Amino acid sequence: MDLDTTTWRKSSRSTSTGGECVEMASAPGVIAVRDSKDPDGPKLLVDRHEFAALVASLKH
């Protein structure tokens, strides 16, 4: 999966101070997550349904 051409997004709640953010991107069937300080570093790929369950759990 080529994530180099993917559009990465930071949370609107992220600030430019500190730079401790994660970025997410949508790819076919998965959500990709990376460290904003290391965009060329490793990426975590999470199944869309599992990601939705994680977010729901965090909101709860």
HELIX and SHEET records of a PDB file:
HELIX    1   1 ARG A   48  LYS A   59  1                                  12    
SHEET    1   A 4 ARG A   9  LYS A  10  0                                        
SHEET    2   A 4 VAL A  22  ALA A  27 -1                                        
SHEET    3   A 4 VAL A  30  ASP A  35 -1                                        
SHEET    4   A 4 LYS A  43  ASP A  47 -1                                        
END                                                                             
